[in-house]
Amino acid sequence: MAGNISFDIVSEINMQEMDNAINQTRKEISQRYDFKGSMAEIDFNNEELRIHAQDEFKLEGIMEILKGKMVKRGISPKFLDYQKLEPASNGTVRQVVKIKKGIQKDKAKEIVQDIKNSKIKVQGQIMDDVIRVSGKDKDDLQAVIQFVKGKDYEIELQFTNYRS
């Protein structure tokens, strides 16, 4: 086989689906009996979520509803990065949840190092927040995909841009 074949390992979230999941969560909160008359808000600005609730129990309930809506829409909860729970006014609580986008440099280095250590005859190259994997054999690339899927890097990974 002449030439190299390659694909990219990325971590991309579908923001439209995320927005839909948040809107569905808001709607369910407004209709649920256990949230009637209590403080329960979600603000979203493409970078992070701000969840404001009556108490910690209600905040956990909101997060569970959101995770369920995300999974139904094909979005992994691994995209959520929970920040510290903060007390707010009148005994309420607030939590910021950042949306993880792209593969961080240290995580990318770890993935590339694991690919090298696997002894599969491919090259991994870090390009900003994307990892390009190239090799001469399709089977080697398939083996890398299975290898990476088998490891837990605590981020959601997709395999795109396959080129032969």
N, C-alpha and C positions, 0 to 999 in steps of 0.2 A: 504494500500500500504506500503510495507516495504522499508526502506532506503530513502535516500535523492535523489532528482533530482536537477540538477544544470545546469546553463549556464553562459557564460562570457559576460560582456559588454566591448567592446573594441572600440578603435578609430584607425583604421589602413587604410592607403592609399595604393593603388596598384601603386607602383612606376613605373612599366612598362607602365601602362596606362597613368600616369602623364607625363612620358617622351614622349610618343606618342602624347599627347595633346600639349606639348610644341613644338615638331617638326612640327605638323600641323599648329600651330600658326606662327612659323617662316616662313613656306612655304606660308601661306596666306599673311603675311606682305610683303614678297618679291614680291608677284604678284599683290598686291592692288595698284591702281592708286594713292590714297591719301597718300601712304607711299613712293612713288617713289622719289628717290633722297634725302630722309631725313634720319636722324639718328634714327634707331630703332633696338635695339639688346636685346636678352634675353640670359642670361647665367644661367645654371642650374647645381647644384652639389649635388643633393640628400638631401641637408639640406635646401637650400634656392634658390630663384630665384633672379637674379640681372637684372632689366629692365632699359635700358638706352635709352632715347628718345629725339627727337629734342625739344619738349616742353611738358607742362603738358597735353595738349589736346591729343597729339599723345600717351602719356603714358596711358591715360585713354582708348584710342582706343585699344591699345595693351592688356590691362587688360580685356576689354570686349570681345575681340576675344578669349583670353585664357579661360575666364570663360565659354564661349559658347562651346569651344572644350572640356573642362573638363566635362561639363554636358552631352554632347553627348557620352562621354566615361564612364559615370557612376561615376564620381568623384565629390563630393560636393565642392563648393567654400568655405565651412566652414573650409576646411583644410588650407586655405591661411591666414597668419597673416601679415597684411600690416605694414611695418615700416615707419618711417618718410621720406617724400619726400626730397631729397637733391639736391641742385644745383650742376651742374658739369661744366666741362670746355666748353668754347665757348657758353654759354647760354643754354646748354642742361640740362636735369634733369635726376636723377637716383633714383630708389626706390628698396629697398631690401624687398622681400616678403618671410618670413620664412614658411616652411612646418610644420604644426602641426602634431606630431606623438604621439600616446598614450594619455592617460588621465592624466592630471596634478593632483598632490596630492590634491590641494584645490578643484578642480572640482570633483574629486572622492569622497571626503568627503561630498560635497554638494549633490551628487547623492545618496550616501548611506544614508545620513540623510533624504532625501526626501522619499526614499523607506521605511525607518523606520516609518516616519510620516504618510505614506499612510495606516498604520494598516493592510497591507497584511501580512499574516503569512509566511514570508520568512526572510532569513538572507542575508545581504550584507557584503562582505569581500573584502578589498582592497589588491590586490597582485601586487606590483610594479605599472605598468600603466594599469592594468586590474582589473575589479570589478567582483568577482564571486558571483552569487546570487544562493542560494540553499533553497529548501523547500521540503515539503512532497507531495504537490499536483501540478500536471501539470497545473491546472486551475489558481492556484496562480501565477505560473511563467509566464503564458500567461498574467495575469492581470498586473504583474510588467512590462513586455515588453510594453504593451499598455500604461501604466502609464508613463514610461520613454519616449516613443515616443511622448506623448502628451505635454511634457515639452521641452522648448528650452534652452539647456545648452551651446549654441554658439559653439559647436563642433559636428562633425559628429560621431554618435554612431552606432555600429553594434552589433548584438547579435549572438554569436558563441558558439561552443564547448558544445552543448546540450548533457547532460549525464543523463541517467536514471538508 
